[in-house]
Amino acid sequence: MSTLPTASSVATPALTEATTASLHAALSELVRVAQFRDRDHICCHDISVAQCYALETLVEQGPLRLGELAAALFLDKSTASRVVGALERKGYLERQADPADARALQLSVTPAGKALCSQIRGELVAETAAMAEDLEPAALAAAVALLRRLAARLRSRSGEAGSCATSCCSTDGA
């Protein structure tokens, strides 16, 4: 008598420790190289990478409260507050009353902030285009899909901003 296969018995490519270690190394290298590339381009515009990410988030998502921006950037509120303060002093964002709650403030990008974000994004996209010009369109599309899928999985596993997703950082004395 034959039994139906279970989810665990269906033949799927096994993830070996070597495969996952190789994936981790490749992702780590990609993140490091991209961060240094971004830093080198962004710092020419007198803002930090964190400030650029904050501008980009506000341009893409629209006005947000400080806590919402901190969560989107995976920063704690005090760090996000310093990032916002620097951008506000430079004239790239402003605080306005939240239309839903006049006691609360929303952060929004100024026209100067939008222009700067657009300029930086254009420079980075142009560099990415030059880097990818010899890749096959299907391979590039597959790479984009894979990176987005991995980012979504990481985002869903990371928990709240500023919190550790594992028990390695437990502060409850355990």
ABEGO torsion letter per residue (X at the ends): XBBBBBAAABBBBBBBAAAAAAAAAAAAAAAAAAAAAAAAAAAAAGBBAAAAAAAAAAAAAEBBBAAAAAAAAGBBAAAAAAAAAAAAAAGABBBBBBAABAABBBBBBBAAAAAAAAAAAAAAAAAAAAAAAABBAAAAAAAAAAAAAAAAAAAAAAEBBGBBABAAABAAGX
